[in-house]
Amino acid sequence: MKPEFHRGAPRSVDTDVRRAYAVLMDVELTPEHEDLIRLGIEQGRYRDSADAVHRAIDLWVEGERCRLELLASLDEAADSIEAGEFTEYSEETLAQLPSDVADRCKARLAVHACASA
């Protein structure tokens, strides 16, 4: 299930960035970036400089998607806390937390094992 984005986060992250522009853009690269692209082409990782830039943009878009998903998860967690959906731990009960988590994981695995059998 795709997370719902709150608080005005842009929803157009899934669009192909290369198709979002109707005109070509000129981009100036640093000499270091040019050297890295040239090396990538020589080593066969990229067909040409445009391929290298497209892959860089794809990575940037994926990073933005992950960032937005993280922000949505944080919003969801904040909403859960505001709704009182949390467990408070003291120093004494915190020691029990790893065991509680392990028990919940075992229970989930058992449910999935039964469902797939």
Secondary structure, 3 states (H helix, E strand, C coil): CCCCCCCCCCCCCCCCHHHHCCCCCCCCCCHHHHHHHHHHHHCCCCCCHHHHHHHHHHHHHHHHHHHHHHHHHHHHHHHHHHCCCCCCCCHHHHCCHHHHHHHHHHHHHHHHHHHHC
